[in-house]
Amino acid sequence: MKKIKCFLFLFLFASQLSAQVVFENAEQASSFAIANSSNHRLQRLNAISSLNAANLSIQEFLPKFDVSWSEADNIKFGGADSRNKNLNMNMQLPLFDAGKKYLSYKMNQAEKRGNLYNVDIETKNFKSSVIGQYYSCLLSEKMLSIKQDLERNSRQQLKIVEREKDLGFTLENDYLEYLISYRKIQDSVKVAGRNLRTQFRIFKVLVGLEPEAEVILSEDISEQDDYIYLEPYSENLWRLLKLKSPELRKQETSFYYAKLQNRQNKLLFVPEISLQGGISFSGVDYPLNNPTYSAKLVFSFSNNPFLPATISSDLGFNNKGKLTGSTNTVSSNVVPQVNYKSTVDVQNIELRQRKQAMKDSVNSLYESLFEQIASYDDCIDNIKRTEETIKLQEKRLAISELQVEKGTMKRIDYLDQLVELAEQKTYLLESIISFYELTRTFEIELDIPFGGLKNCLGIKE
């Protein structure tokens, strides 16, 4: 982790010294964007600090102390004045509440941990968007190169057509037809150039670079030649995704504590028990002496919606430990709860809705995973099929070139074959880019290092 932080620091520092920034792969781009994003960094710090604060919120389990001190002077006209001083110290210790405070403590922890999960989800989405834009730039760059090659080849053919027209070997109509096709190719090059500049501007803003910075993407996407289909490993991927998905973990935790809360609400006749103790000093001058002690045991049935009663037993002692008084108290408010059954039904229905929502999320995640697997395997098929098609088209093009030299084929037909080859190369490039993007998406969702998809599935290189 320290090496990564050091690398990112040097990377950021170097980018400030030079207007040129080089990204060797999508991982570097996403790591740079995360490190350069104050918003994501502050969100994570806030979520972690809130979780740490929730972990330390144990004040409800600790005894509560209070101290009071008073001095009173009573002045009587025509009689003796009196003075009284009091010092009271009291403690309240929770003994039993059927786990209510502990459940509140754990639910608060779960809520803050859920916020951290939200940050993880946002970070993953942000990394995916950065990687998607990175590959959009790479695709635009390669597409421009293909179109420029097509323009260069068609320009060479155009010069030959112009000479043949001047010599009378080519009809002017054929020349004009070729020229119109060439102009269309020129326009497509201009459009591709503008699209490339637009994609790079979006990318710079996304990763936090200045618009004037020069960005170079040095990744060679043509090196990949060992394609592995994922469908045979679909069950392994599904198990990993269920374990790694922050959204599922968040929903499972929320449902678990909602179920405990629902069960807690039904404990109508389980009391909360607390012990209260105190010591008092009184006198007319310091040091105060003759302390008196008190102990009070309180049973509270606050969870009962019909009869929320409180029962207490209060005992007083002198400084010699002798009982000086005893008080027993019962108090309650009779609260008519005519909608109690409806309230319980609503709570049960809400719990079932949470459970169903969690199942729906699992099903949605399952469907999404297998759609991505199908797209991934389709990309491999498209790449292999298009590579074979390109080889056949290049072989045909070599034959057509000989036919053009012999005069048995029109150059406009030869140009059409050049355009078809360029289109196939573009389609191949799009499939390769989609393959890389889907690979990075899997790695982000499974929370594994970039380039570790095969190792994660136990596939040997």
C-alpha positions as CSV (number, residue, x, y, z in Angstrom):
1,M,0.0,0.0,0.0
2,K,2.9,2.4,0.8
3,K,4.4,1.7,-2.6
4,I,1.1,2.5,-4.3
5,K,0.8,5.8,-2.3
6,C,4.4,6.7,-3.2
7,F,3.8,5.9,-6.9
8,L,0.7,8.1,-6.9
9,F,2.5,10.9,-5.2
10,L,5.4,10.9,-7.6
11,F,2.9,10.5,-10.5
12,L,0.9,13.6,-9.3
13,F,4.1,15.6,-8.7
14,A,5.5,14.8,-12.1
15,S,2.3,15.7,-13.8
16,Q,2.5,19.2,-12.2
17,L,6.0,19.7,-13.5
18,S,5.2,18.6,-17.0
19,A,2.2,19.3,-19.1
20,Q,2.4,15.7,-20.5
21,V,0.7,12.9,-18.6
22,V,1.2,9.3,-19.7
23,F,-1.1,6.5,-18.7
24,E,0.2,3.0,-19.3
25,N,-3.1,1.2,-18.6
26,A,-6.7,1.8,-17.3
27,E,-5.6,0.9,-13.8
28,Q,-3.2,3.9,-13.7
29,A,-6.0,6.2,-14.9
30,S,-8.5,5.0,-12.4
31,S,-6.0,5.2,-9.5
32,F,-4.9,8.6,-10.6
33,A,-8.5,9.8,-10.7
34,I,-9.3,8.5,-7.2
35,A,-6.2,10.0,-5.7
36,N,-6.9,13.3,-7.4
37,S,-10.5,13.5,-6.4
38,S,-11.0,15.5,-3.2
39,N,-14.7,14.7,-3.2
40,H,-14.2,10.9,-3.0
41,R,-11.3,11.3,-0.5
42,L,-13.4,13.4,1.9
43,Q,-16.4,11.1,1.6
44,R,-14.3,8.2,2.6
45,L,-12.7,10.1,5.5
46,N,-16.1,11.2,6.7
47,A,-17.6,7.7,6.5
48,I,-14.6,6.2,8.3
49,S,-14.7,8.8,11.1
50,S,-18.4,8.3,11.5
51,L,-17.9,4.6,11.9
52,N,-15.1,5.1,14.4
53,A,-17.4,7.4,16.4
54,A,-20.2,4.8,16.3
55,N,-17.8,2.1,17.6
56,L,-17.0,4.3,20.6
57,S,-20.6,5.2,21.4
58,I,-20.8,3.0,24.5
59,Q,-22.0,5.7,26.9
60,E,-25.4,4.0,27.2
61,F,-23.7,1.0,28.8
62,L,-21.8,2.9,31.4
63,P,-23.0,4.2,34.8
64,K,-24.3,7.7,34.9
65,F,-23.1,10.0,37.7
66,D,-24.4,13.4,38.8
67,V,-23.2,15.7,41.6
68,S,-25.1,18.6,43.1
69,W,-24.1,21.1,45.8
70,S,-26.1,23.8,47.5
71,E,-25.9,26.4,50.2
72,A,-29.0,27.9,51.8
73,D,-29.2,30.8,54.3
74,N,-32.5,31.4,56.0
75,I,-32.9,34.8,57.6
76,K,-35.6,35.4,60.2
77,F,-36.4,38.8,61.6
78,G,-36.6,38.6,65.4
79,G,-35.2,35.1,65.4
80,A,-32.1,33.1,64.8
81,D,-30.7,32.7,61.3
82,S,-30.1,29.2,59.9
83,R,-27.6,27.9,57.4
84,N,-27.7,24.6,55.5
85,K,-25.2,23.0,53.1
86,N,-25.9,19.9,51.0
87,L,-23.7,17.7,48.8
88,N,-25.4,14.9,46.8
89,M,-23.8,12.3,44.6
90,N,-25.9,9.8,42.6
91,M,-25.3,7.0,40.2
92,Q,-27.6,5.2,37.8
93,L,-26.5,1.8,36.5
94,P,-28.4,-0.1,33.8
95,L,-28.7,-3.8,34.7
96,F,-31.0,-5.3,32.1
97,D,-33.0,-4.1,29.1
98,A,-33.4,-7.3,27.0
99,G,-30.7,-6.2,24.6
100,K,-32.4,-2.9,23.6
101,K,-29.3,-0.7,24.1
102,Y,-27.0,-3.2,22.5
103,L,-29.3,-3.5,19.5
104,S,-29.4,0.3,19.1
105,Y,-25.6,0.4,19.4
106,K,-25.2,-2.3,16.7
107,M,-27.8,-0.7,14.4
108,N,-25.9,2.6,14.7
109,Q,-22.7,0.8,13.8
110,A,-24.5,-0.9,10.8
111,E,-25.9,2.4,9.6
112,K,-22.4,4.0,9.6
113,R,-20.9,0.9,8.0
114,G,-23.7,1.2,5.4
115,N,-22.5,4.7,4.6
116,L,-19.0,3.3,4.1
117,Y,-20.5,0.7,1.7
118,N,-22.2,3.6,-0.1
119,V,-18.8,5.2,-0.5
120,D,-17.4,1.9,-1.8
121,I,-20.2,1.7,-4.3
122,E,-19.7,5.3,-5.5
123,T,-16.0,4.7,-5.8
124,K,-16.5,1.6,-7.9
125,N,-19.0,3.4,-10.1
126,F,-16.5,6.3,-10.5
127,K,-13.6,3.9,-11.3
128,S,-15.9,2.2,-13.9
129,S,-16.7,5.6,-15.5
130,V,-13.1,6.5,-15.6
131,I,-12.1,3.2,-17.2
132,G,-15.0,3.5,-19.7
133,Q,-13.9,7.0,-20.7
134,Y,-10.3,5.8,-20.9
135,Y,-11.2,3.1,-23.4
136,S,-13.5,5.6,-25.3
137,C,-10.4,7.8,-25.8
138,L,-8.3,4.7,-26.8
139,L,-11.0,3.6,-29.2
140,S,-11.3,7.1,-30.8
141,E,-7.5,7.3,-31.1
142,K,-7.3,3.9,-32.9
143,M,-10.3,4.7,-35.1
144,L,-8.8,8.0,-36.2
145,S,-5.6,6.1,-37.1
146,I,-7.6,3.6,-39.2
147,K,-9.4,6.3,-41.0
148,Q,-6.2,8.2,-41.7
149,D,-4.7,5.1,-43.2
150,L,-7.7,4.7,-45.4
151,E,-7.5,8.4,-46.4
152,R,-3.8,8.0,-47.3
153,N,-4.3,4.9,-49.4
154,S,-7.3,6.4,-51.2
155,R,-5.3,9.6,-51.9
156,Q,-2.6,7.6,-53.6
157,Q,-5.3,5.9,-55.7
158,L,-6.9,9.3,-56.4
159,K,-3.6,10.6,-57.9
160,I,-3.4,7.5,-60.2
161,V,-7.1,8.0,-61.3
162,E,-6.4,11.7,-62.0
163,R,-3.4,10.8,-64.3
164,E,-5.5,8.1,-66.0
165,K,-8.2,10.6,-66.6
166,D,-5.8,13.1,-68.1
167,L,-4.4,10.4,-70.4
168,G,-7.9,9.3,-71.4
169,F,-7.7,5.9,-69.8
170,T,-10.5,6.6,-67.3
171,L,-13.9,8.2,-67.9
172,E,-14.5,11.5,-66.2
173,N,-17.6,10.1,-64.6
174,D,-15.6,7.3,-63.0
175,Y,-13.1,9.9,-61.8
176,L,-15.9,12.1,-60.3
177,E,-17.4,9.0,-58.6
178,Y,-14.0,8.2,-57.0
179,L,-13.5,11.9,-56.0
180,I,-16.9,11.9,-54.2
181,S,-16.0,8.8,-52.3
182,Y,-12.7,10.3,-51.3
183,R,-14.3,13.5,-50.0
184,K,-16.6,11.4,-47.8
185,I,-13.5,9.6,-46.4
186,Q,-11.9,13.0,-45.7
187,D,-15.0,14.2,-43.9
188,S,-15.0,11.0,-41.8
189,V,-11.4,11.7,-40.8
190,K,-12.4,15.2,-39.6
191,V,-15.3,13.9,-37.6
192,A,-13.1,11.2,-36.0
193,G,-10.6,13.9,-35.1
194,R,-13.2,16.1,-33.4
195,N,-14.6,13.1,-31.6
196,L,-11.1,12.2,-30.3
197,R,-10.6,15.7,-29.0
198,T,-14.0,15.7,-27.3
199,Q,-13.4,12.3,-25.6
200,F,-10.0,13.5,-24.3
201,R,-11.5,16.7,-22.9
202,I,-14.1,14.6,-21.0
203,F,-11.4,12.3,-19.8
204,K,-9.2,15.1,-18.5
205,V,-12.1,16.6,-16.5
206,L,-13.0,13.2,-15.1
207,V,-9.5,12.4,-13.8
208,G,-8.9,16.0,-12.6
209,L,-6.4,17.2,-15.1
210,E,-6.1,20.7,-16.6
211,P,-7.6,21.1,-20.1
212,E,-4.2,22.1,-21.4
213,A,-2.5,19.0,-20.2
214,E,-1.3,16.6,-22.9
215,V,-2.5,13.0,-22.2
216,I,-0.9,10.0,-23.8
217,L,-2.4,6.5,-23.6
218,S,0.4,4.1,-24.2
219,E,-1.5,0.8,-23.6
220,D,-1.1,-1.7,-26.5
221,I,-4.4,-3.5,-26.7
222,S,-3.2,-5.8,-29.5
223,E,-1.1,-7.9,-27.2
224,Q,-4.0,-9.9,-25.9
225,D,-4.2,-13.3,-27.7
226,D,-5.1,-15.8,-25.0
227,Y,-8.9,-15.4,-24.6
228,I,-10.7,-17.5,-21.9
229,Y,-14.5,-18.0,-22.0
230,L,-16.2,-17.2,-18.7
231,E,-19.4,-19.2,-19.1
232,P,-17.7,-22.4,-17.7
233,Y,-16.7,-20.4,-14.6
234,S,-20.1,-18.7,-14.1
235,E,-20.9,-20.3,-10.8
236,N,-17.5,-19.4,-9.3
237,L,-18.0,-15.8,-10.5
238,W,-21.4,-15.8,-8.9
239,R,-20.2,-17.0,-5.5
240,L,-17.4,-14.4,-5.6
241,L,-19.7,-11.6,-6.5
242,K,-22.2,-12.4,-3.7
243,L,-19.3,-12.3,-1.2
244,K,-17.9,-9.1,-2.6
245,S,-21.0,-7.0,-3.4
246,P,-21.2,-4.1,-1.0
247,E,-24.8,-3.5,-1.9
248,L,-25.8,-7.0,-0.9
249,R,-23.8,-6.8,2.3
250,K,-25.5,-3.6,3.2
251,Q,-29.0,-5.0,2.5
252,E,-28.3,-8.2,4.4
253,T,-27.1,-6.2,7.5
254,S,-30.1,-3.9,7.3
255,F,-32.5,-6.9,7.1
256,Y,-30.8,-8.7,10.0
257,Y,-31.2,-5.8,12.3
258,A,-34.7,-5.0,11.2
259,K,-35.6,-8.5,12.1
260,L,-34.1,-8.1,15.5
261,Q,-35.8,-4.8,16.0
262,N,-39.2,-6.4,15.1
263,R,-38.6,-9.1,17.6
264,Q,-37.6,-6.6,20.2
265,N,-40.8,-4.6,19.8
266,K,-42.8,-7.7,20.7
267,L,-41.3,-8.1,24.1
268,L,-44.2,-6.4,25.8
269,F,-43.7,-7.8,29.3
270,V,-39.9,-7.8,29.6
271,P,-38.8,-4.9,31.9
272,E,-35.8,-2.6,31.8
273,I,-34.0,-2.9,35.1
274,S,-31.7,-0.3,36.5
275,L,-30.1,0.4,39.9
276,Q,-29.8,3.9,41.3
277,G,-27.6,4.7,44.3
278,G,-26.7,7.9,46.1
279,I,-24.9,9.4,49.0
280,S,-25.8,12.8,50.6
281,F,-23.9,15.0,53.1
282,S,-25.5,17.8,54.9
283,G,-24.6,20.2,57.7
284,V,-24.2,23.8,58.7
285,D,-20.4,24.0,58.2
286,Y,-17.5,22.2,56.5
287,P,-16.5,19.5,56.6
288,L,-19.9,18.0,56.1
289,N,-20.6,14.7,57.9
290,N,-23.4,12.4,58.8
291,P,-23.8,10.9,55.3
292,T,-27.0,9.1,54.3
293,Y,-27.2,6.4,51.6
294,S,-30.0,5.4,49.2
295,A,-30.5,2.5,46.9
296,K,-33.3,2.2,44.4
297,L,-34.2,-0.6,42.0
298,V,-36.4,0.4,39.1
299,F,-38.4,-1.9,36.8
300,S,-39.7,-0.1,33.7
301,F,-42.2,-1.7,31.2
302,S,-41.8,1.0,28.6
303,N,-42.2,-1.5,25.8
304,N,-45.8,-2.3,26.8
305,P,-48.1,-0.2,24.6
306,F,-51.2,-0.7,26.8
307,L,-49.8,-0.3,30.3
308,P,-46.3,1.3,30.4
309,A,-45.8,0.9,34.1
310,T,-42.8,1.7,36.3
311,I,-42.2,-0.2,39.6
312,S,-39.5,1.0,42.0
313,S,-38.3,0.1,45.5
314,D,-36.3,2.8,47.3
315,L,-34.3,2.0,50.5
316,G,-32.5,4.5,52.7
317,F,-29.5,3.9,55.1
318,N,-27.6,5.9,57.6
319,N,-23.9,6.1,58.0
320,K,-23.9,3.0,60.3
321,G,-25.7,0.9,57.6
322,K,-29.0,0.8,59.4
323,L,-32.2,0.9,57.3
324,T,-33.9,4.3,57.8
325,G,-36.7,4.1,55.3
326,S,-38.4,2.1,52.5
327,T,-40.6,3.3,49.7
328,N,-42.3,1.2,47.0
329,T,-43.9,2.9,44.0
330,V,-46.0,1.8,41.1
331,S,-46.9,4.3,38.4
332,S,-48.5,3.9,35.0
333,N,-50.3,5.7,32.2
334,V,-53.2,3.8,30.6
335,V,-52.8,4.4,26.9
336,P,-55.5,3.1,24.6
337,Q,-53.9,1.4,21.6
338,V,-56.8,0.6,19.3
339,N,-54.5,0.3,16.3
340,Y,-51.9,-2.0,18.0
341,K,-52.7,-5.0,15.8
342,S,-52.6,-2.8,12.6
343,T,-49.2,-1.4,13.7
344,V,-47.8,-4.9,14.2
345,D,-49.2,-6.0,10.9
346,V,-47.5,-3.0,9.2
347,Q,-44.2,-3.9,10.9
348,N,-44.4,-7.5,9.7
349,I,-45.3,-6.5,6.2
350,E,-42.4,-4.0,6.1
351,L,-40.0,-6.8,7.2
352,R,-41.3,-9.1,4.5
353,Q,-40.9,-6.3,2.0
354,R,-37.2,-5.9,3.1
355,K,-36.7,-9.6,2.6
356,Q,-38.3,-9.5,-0.8
357,A,-36.3,-6.5,-1.8
358,M,-33.1,-8.3,-0.8
359,K,-34.1,-11.3,-3.0
360,D,-34.9,-9.0,-5.9
361,S,-31.4,-7.4,-5.6
362,V,-29.8,-10.9,-5.6
363,N,-31.8,-11.8,-8.7
364,S,-31.0,-8.6,-10.4
365,L,-27.3,-9.0,-9.6
366,Y,-27.5,-12.6,-10.9
367,E,-29.1,-11.5,-14.2
368,S,-26.6,-8.7,-14.6
369,L,-23.7,-11.0,-14.1
370,F,-24.8,-13.5,-16.7
371,E,-25.5,-10.7,-19.2
372,Q,-21.9,-9.5,-18.7
373,I,-20.6,-13.0,-19.0
374,A,-22.6,-13.4,-22.3
375,S,-21.3,-10.1,-23.6
376,Y,-17.7,-11.0,-22.6
377,D,-17.9,-14.4,-24.4
378,D,-19.6,-12.7,-27.4
379,C,-16.7,-10.2,-27.6
380,I,-14.3,-13.2,-27.8
381,D,-16.3,-14.7,-30.6
382,N,-16.5,-11.4,-32.5
383,I,-12.8,-10.8,-32.2
384,K,-11.9,-14.3,-33.5
385,R,-14.4,-14.1,-36.3
386,T,-13.5,-10.5,-37.3
387,E,-9.7,-11.4,-37.3
388,E,-10.4,-14.2,-39.7
389,T,-12.6,-12.0,-41.9
390,I,-9.8,-9.3,-42.0
391,K,-7.3,-11.9,-43.1
392,L,-9.6,-13.0,-45.9
393,Q,-10.3,-9.4,-47.0
394,E,-6.6,-8.6,-47.0
395,K,-6.0,-11.6,-49.2
396,R,-8.8,-10.5,-51.5
397,L,-7.5,-7.0,-51.6
398,A,-4.1,-8.3,-52.8
399,I,-5.8,-10.1,-55.7
400,S,-7.9,-7.0,-56.4
401,E,-4.8,-4.8,-56.5
402,L,-3.4,-7.0,-59.3
403,Q,-6.7,-6.9,-61.2
404,V,-6.7,-3.1,-61.0
405,E,-3.1,-3.0,-62.4
406,K,-4.3,-5.2,-65.3
407,G,-7.4,-3.0,-65.8
408,T,-9.9,-5.8,-65.1
409,M,-11.3,-4.0,-62.0
410,K,-12.3,-0.3,-61.5
411,R,-10.4,1.6,-58.9
412,I,-13.7,2.7,-57.3
413,D,-14.5,-1.0,-56.6
414,Y,-11.0,-1.3,-55.2
415,L,-11.7,1.7,-53.0
416,D,-14.9,0.0,-51.8
417,Q,-12.9,-2.9,-50.6
418,L,-10.5,-0.6,-48.8
419,V,-13.5,0.9,-47.0
420,E,-14.9,-2.5,-46.1
421,L,-11.5,-3.5,-44.7
422,A,-11.4,-0.3,-42.6
423,E,-14.9,-1.0,-41.3
424,Q,-13.9,-4.5,-40.3
425,K,-10.8,-3.2,-38.5
426,T,-13.0,-0.7,-36.7
427,Y,-15.4,-3.4,-35.7
428,L,-12.5,-5.5,-34.5
429,L,-11.2,-2.6,-32.5
430,E,-14.6,-2.0,-30.9
431,S,-14.8,-5.7,-29.9
432,I,-11.3,-5.6,-28.3
433,I,-12.1,-2.4,-26.4
434,S,-15.3,-3.9,-25.1
435,F,-13.4,-7.0,-24.1
436,Y,-10.9,-5.0,-22.1
437,E,-13.6,-2.8,-20.5
438,L,-15.7,-5.8,-19.5
439,T,-12.6,-7.4,-18.0
440,R,-11.9,-4.3,-15.9
441,T,-15.6,-4.2,-14.9
442,F,-15.4,-7.8,-13.6
443,E,-12.2,-7.0,-11.6
444,I,-13.8,-3.9,-10.0
445,E,-17.0,-5.7,-9.1
446,L,-15.1,-8.7,-7.7
447,D,-12.6,-6.4,-5.8
448,I,-9.6,-8.1,-7.3
449,P,-6.4,-6.6,-8.6
450,F,-6.3,-5.5,-12.2
451,G,-5.1,-8.4,-14.4
452,G,-6.1,-10.9,-11.7
453,L,-9.3,-12.3,-13.2
454,K,-7.7,-15.5,-14.4
455,N,-5.9,-16.1,-11.2
456,C,-9.1,-15.4,-9.2
457,L,-10.8,-18.2,-11.1
458,G,-7.9,-20.6,-10.8
459,I,-7.0,-20.4,-14.5
460,K,-3.3,-21.1,-15.2
461,E,-1.5,-18.9,-17.7
